[in-house]
Amino acid sequence: MTMENDPGQPDASASLLAFFGRQVLKQRTERDWSQQELAKEAHTTGAMISYVENAKRVPPIELAGDLDAAFKTTFFTEFHPLVVRYAYPTWFLPFIELERDAVRHRVFESQIVPGLLQTEEYARAMLAAVRPDNLDDLVAARLSRQAILERDTPPHTWFIMDEQALRRTIGGPAVMAAQLEHLLLAGQAPRTVVQVMPEKVTAHPGLAGPFTLLSFDHGGAPKVREAKPPHDVLYVDGFSQGRTALETAEVMAAGHAYDLLTSYALSPDESEDLIRDHLKGLTA
């Protein structure tokens, strides 16, 4: 198969992510390799090669290096920083690295399903609401972050979301139903806990807005190790951009708030029942 015969391939001029994928396809087809053959050479999966070639995932730096080793090039490693900077806002890049290295995630969301648990269709419908010029890249970047949950040994993750997130039918009934089914499946993973804050709880510590606590091993967070950070790092979402906090008192206060949220929220089993109730309402 040649690139010209692949009508599904994204326009290489559309974004840096699409250009990166186009170059992977070019190098692969020049060698007459299948995606599975390249995956074997690059120590990854055929699915990941497909995602990258079709600009549906931001390639990790490790994959860029493995692609260069397979193709005997240097392009992919050299070009990778530009792809990452295009896919994620500059202010968000430090959090992406921290999120990747954390061994424990505690996430609270008040209005939407947490990003790490979003389906592609849900993420696309939600992100499309702000009419961005680079919607495809935003969706790819959102889904790329979920790779941490696909590891052989994923981090421990704890998600609490307000029931309002279940009621907001983003993307329509079919998209939302698939999203709720995905939540139910995610909650079955041994290292993942999903809880819902029921609407009957009118006041709780999460009313100030969404936030995430990341925990690291005793080596600390790699990118901020020189600052001797606490074992937990706080990320607070905002309208134009979020912020990362390392100050001990603020991080401890967030940890206390999260402990309270777990007590106010429904148990995992009760949360599953509530999610199923909302799912039935969409599919009835």
C-alpha positions in Angstrom: 0.0 0.0 0.0 1.3 3.5 -0.8 0.5 6.7 1.0 -1.5 7.9 -2.0 -3.8 5.0 -1.7 -4.7 5.7 1.9 -7.6 8.1 1.8 -8.0 7.9 5.6 -4.6 9.4 6.3 -4.8 12.9 7.8 -3.5 15.9 5.9 0.2 16.3 6.9 -0.2 20.0 6.7 -3.0 20.1 9.2 -0.8 20.0 12.3 2.7 18.9 13.6 1.1 15.8 15.0 -0.3 14.8 11.5 3.1 15.6 10.0 4.8 13.3 12.5 2.4 10.5 11.7 2.8 11.1 7.9 6.6 10.7 8.3 6.1 7.4 10.2 3.9 6.2 7.4 6.4 7.3 4.7 9.3 5.5 6.4 7.3 2.4 6.9 5.9 2.1 3.4 9.4 2.8 1.9 10.5 -0.4 3.7 7.3 -2.2 2.8 6.6 -3.0 6.4 3.2 -3.6 7.9 2.2 -1.8 11.0 2.8 -5.0 13.0 6.3 -5.4 11.6 7.1 -1.8 12.5 5.6 -2.3 16.0 8.0 -5.3 16.5 11.0 -3.2 15.4 9.9 -0.2 17.6 9.0 -2.3 20.7 5.4 -1.1 20.7 2.0 -2.3 19.4 0.3 -2.2 16.0 -2.5 -0.2 17.5 0.0 2.5 18.7 1.6 2.7 15.3 -1.9 3.1 13.8 -2.8 5.8 16.3 0.4 7.7 15.6 0.1 7.5 11.8 -3.4 8.7 12.0 -2.6 11.5 14.4 -4.8 10.1 17.1 -2.1 9.9 19.8 0.8 12.1 20.9 3.8 9.7 20.6 5.8 9.3 23.8 9.5 10.3 23.6 10.4 6.7 24.1 8.5 5.7 20.9 10.2 8.5 19.0 13.6 7.1 19.9 12.5 3.6 19.0 11.2 4.8 15.6 14.6 6.4 14.9 16.4 3.1 15.9 14.1 1.1 13.7 14.4 3.5 10.7 18.0 4.4 11.4 17.1 8.1 11.5 17.3 10.9 14.0 14.2 12.9 12.8 11.6 11.6 15.2 13.6 12.3 18.4 14.5 15.8 17.1 11.0 16.6 16.0 9.3 15.2 19.1 9.6 18.4 21.3 7.7 20.4 18.7 4.9 17.9 18.5 4.5 17.9 22.3 4.6 21.7 22.5 1.9 21.9 19.7 -0.3 19.3 21.3 -0.2 20.7 24.9 -0.2 24.3 26.1 3.2 25.3 27.4 1.8 25.9 30.9 0.4 22.3 30.9 3.6 20.5 30.0 5.0 20.2 33.5 1.7 18.7 34.7 1.8 16.1 31.9 5.2 15.0 33.0 4.2 14.8 36.6 1.0 13.0 35.7 3.0 10.4 33.8 5.4 9.8 36.7 3.0 9.7 39.6 2.3 6.4 41.4 -1.1 7.6 42.8 -3.7 9.9 41.4 -6.6 11.5 43.3 -9.0 13.4 41.0 -12.1 15.4 41.7 -14.3 16.8 39.0 -17.4 18.8 39.5 -18.9 19.3 36.0 -17.5 16.7 33.6 -16.2 13.1 33.6 -12.4 13.2 34.5 -10.2 13.4 31.4 -8.4 10.2 32.1 -11.7 8.4 31.9 -13.2 10.1 28.9 -14.1 8.2 25.7 -13.0 9.7 22.4 -16.5 10.7 21.4 -17.2 12.3 24.8 -13.9 14.2 24.7 -14.5 15.4 21.1 -18.1 16.7 21.9 -16.9 18.4 25.1 -13.8 20.1 23.4 -15.8 21.1 20.3 -18.0 23.3 22.4 -15.2 26.0 22.5 -14.8 25.8 18.7 -11.0 25.3 18.7 -9.0 25.4 15.4 -7.1 22.2 16.4 -9.9 20.0 17.7 -8.4 16.7 16.4 -5.1 17.4 18.1 -6.8 18.4 21.4 -8.7 15.1 21.3 -5.5 13.1 20.5 -3.7 14.9 23.4 -6.5 14.1 25.8 -6.5 10.4 24.9 -2.7 10.2 24.9 -2.7 10.9 28.6 -4.8 7.8 29.2 -1.8 5.6 28.3 -0.8 5.6 31.9 -3.9 3.5 32.6 -2.9 1.0 29.9 0.5 0.1 31.5 1.2 -3.4 32.7 1.4 -1.8 36.2 -0.8 1.3 36.1 -0.8 3.9 38.9 -3.4 3.7 41.6 -6.2 6.1 40.6 -9.1 7.4 42.6 -11.8 9.5 40.9 -14.6 11.4 42.5 -17.1 13.3 40.3 -20.2 15.2 41.1 -23.5 13.6 40.0 -23.9 16.6 37.7 -21.3 15.1 35.5 -23.5 12.1 34.9 -26.6 14.3 34.2 -24.8 16.5 31.6 -25.5 14.6 28.4 -22.5 15.7 26.5 -22.6 14.6 22.9 -26.1 13.3 23.1 -27.7 10.2 24.6 -25.7 7.6 22.6 -22.3 9.2 23.4 -23.2 9.7 27.0 -24.4 6.1 27.3 -21.1 4.8 25.9 -19.3 7.1 28.4 -21.2 5.8 31.4 -20.5 2.2 30.2 -16.8 3.1 30.1 -17.0 4.5 33.6 -18.5 1.2 34.8 -15.7 -0.7 33.1 -13.0 1.6 34.5 -14.3 1.1 38.1 -13.7 -2.7 37.8 -9.9 -2.2 37.4 -8.1 -3.4 40.5 -6.2 -0.1 40.9 -9.0 2.3 40.1 -11.7 3.6 42.4 -14.7 5.5 41.0 -17.1 7.4 43.4 -19.9 9.8 42.7 -20.9 12.7 44.9 -24.8 12.5 44.9 -26.7 15.7 44.3 -28.4 15.3 47.7 -25.0 16.3 49.3 -25.5 20.1 48.8 -22.3 21.2 50.5 -18.9 19.5 50.3 -15.2 20.5 50.0 -15.2 20.2 46.2 -17.4 23.2 45.6 -14.4 25.4 45.0 -13.7 23.5 41.8 -11.8 20.5 40.3 -8.4 19.5 41.5 -5.9 16.6 41.3 -3.4 15.3 43.8 -0.4 13.4 42.5 1.7 11.2 44.7 5.2 10.0 43.9 7.6 7.4 45.3 10.3 8.4 47.8 12.4 9.8 45.0 10.0 12.6 44.6 8.7 14.1 41.4 11.5 13.8 38.8 11.1 17.2 37.3 11.0 19.0 40.6 13.3 16.8 42.7 15.9 19.5 43.2 13.3 21.6 45.0 12.7 18.7 47.4 9.0 18.6 46.9 6.5 16.8 49.2 5.4 13.4 48.1 2.1 15.0 46.9 1.7 17.7 44.2 -1.5 19.6 43.8 -2.9 20.7 40.4 -5.9 23.1 40.4 -7.9 23.6 37.2 -8.8 27.0 36.0 -10.7 28.8 33.2 -7.7 29.9 31.1 -5.1 27.6 32.6 -4.4 25.5 35.6 -1.6 25.8 38.2 0.6 23.3 40.0 1.2 23.8 43.7 4.1 22.4 45.8 3.7 24.4 49.0 3.2 22.0 51.9 0.3 23.7 53.6 -1.8 24.0 50.4 -1.1 20.4 49.4 -2.0 19.2 52.8 -5.2 21.2 52.8 -6.1 19.6 49.5 -5.4 16.1 50.8 -7.6 16.8 53.8 -10.4 18.0 51.4 -10.0 14.9 49.3 -10.3 12.7 52.4 -13.6 14.4 53.3 -14.8 14.0 49.7 -14.4 10.3 49.9 -16.5 10.2 53.0 -19.3 12.4 51.5 -19.4 10.5 48.2 -21.3 7.3 47.6 -19.3 4.1 48.1 -17.8 2.5 44.9 -20.7 -0.1 44.9 -23.3 2.6 45.4 -21.7 4.8 42.8 -21.8 1.9 40.3 -25.5 1.6 41.0 -26.1 5.3 40.4 -24.2 5.2 37.2 -26.3 2.3 36.0 -29.4 4.2 36.9 -28.3 7.1 34.7 -27.3 4.7 32.0 -30.8 3.1 32.0 -32.3 6.5 31.7 -30.4 7.1 28.5 -31.1 3.8 26.9 -34.7 3.3 28.0 
